[in-house]
Each structure stands twice: as structure tokens, then as C-alpha cells.
Amino acid sequence: MTGRLCRTATTLRDGWIHTGDIGRLDGDGYLYVVDRKKDMLIYKGYNVYPRELEDILRSHRAVEQCAVIGKEDPLKDLEASRSGGGEGGSGDAPAGGSPANG
């Protein structure tokens, strides 16, 4: 139950509900929900939103529909612990090989 209360506390702050939706207002005051902050991917230190990648993929004539879904990186903690360099290497490649290995 504690985890659920923590999530509720971060969602409800100062009388506002923080849903993680990203939107824009047009000139007439209409609100458009265009993405979700929680779906943001971090790729090589850059914040990338699935919508941006989907728009790029859809611009190709061979792609009619697509969906970009993030997945957990099982080497994330290992890579973070190796990022300092030193005797273990530079931290640029995941354990077990080059970035091309997966």
C-alpha cells in the first residue's frame, strides 16, 4: 500500500493532478494531448518521445502504421556502474562485447 500512496502523493500536488500528459493549446484555446511524459525514452543521453519516432517512421512511404514502445534495458545498471572508466574499460560498450552485440 505504501507504494500506491507515494504514487498518489506525486500525482496530486498543490491541488493539481499531474497526469504526465503533454499537450498544446491552439490559437482558439483548444487543448491537444500529443504525448505522455512517462513514455519518454532516454537514448544516449537524449530525451526522445515515442511520438517523434513514430512521426519519422510514418513519413516513410513503406510504413502505414507504427508504434514505438520502450523496453527496460537489462544492462542499464551494469552500464551505469562501468561508466566511470578505469580498469573495467571506458563504459562505452555493454559487458560481453561491443554495442553491436545488442
Stockholm file with secondary structure:
# STOCKHOLM 1.0

chainA/1-102         MTGRLCRTATTLRDGWIHTGDIGRLDGDGYLYVVDRKKDMLIYKGYNVYPRELEDILRSHRAVEQCAVIGKEDPLKDLEASRSGGGEGGSGDAPAGGSPANG
#=GR chainA/1-102 SS CHHHHHHHHHHEETTEECCCEEEEECTTSCEEEEEEGGGCEEETTEEECHHHHHHHHHTSTTCSCCCCCCCCCTTHHHHHHHTTCGGGCCSSSCTTSCGGGC
#=GC SS_cons         CHHHHHHHHHHEETTEECCCEEEEECTTSCEEEEEEGGGCEEETTEEECHHHHHHHHHTSTTCSCCCCCCCCCTTHHHHHHHTTCGGGCCSSSCTTSCGGGC
//
